[in-house]
């Protein structure tokens, strides 16, 4: 059974709302045959990544960059997973108070280095996520999971 690994750092109510919407989309009843594994960024391991068929990443934008927790995740898995995960699909969401540019640039840079293939448009939100933003998060989760079910 294909596995979607959701790696997230969820320190705020806004990030929590986005995370819950992503999980809801990824685990929608109409998407069958995909295992969804959720890991906090500080506890996700290279083994988690090597056993996954696709990835969904979530982070706040902190001081102009991805969270230290997501950066730590990338630091831990980069070399052990570099060759083995090339070409695997991924997507991501980022929440920021007023700007997410640096976090987006960081995620794009690391995932390009890993050779991962972006399979859905990123969801970026500044301020409180509204209904439309949460619907985009739901669609992000559903798109990544459905892509693995094919």
C-alpha positions, 0 to 999 in steps of 0.5 A: 500500500502506498504511503503518504508521509505528512511532516509538520511543525504545528505550533499555533492554532493557525498551523493546526487548522491548516494541518487538520485540513490537509489530513482531512483531505488526505484521509477522505473516504473516497481515496482508498488504498493509501496509508497516511502517516503523520509525524511531527518534524522533530520526530520524523526519521530517515526511515519514515522518509525511505518507507514513504511514497510521497511527502506533504510538508507543513511549517510556519514561516519563522523569522523569514525562513521555514521553522527550525523543526522542519529544517532539522528534519531536512538536515537529518534525512537529506543524505540518507534519503538523497538517492533513494527518494529522487522523483517522489512527489511532494507538496507543502503548506506554509503559514506566516504572520505577514510574509512566507517568501523565505520559507517557500524559497528554503523548502523549494531549495532543499526539495530540489536538492533531494530531487523530489517532484512537486505534485501540487501547488503550495498553499501559502497563507498569511494571517488567519486562514479563511475558509478558502485557504482551508479548502486549498489545504484540504485539496492539497492533502487530497491531491497528494494522497489521490496521486499515490492511489493511482 
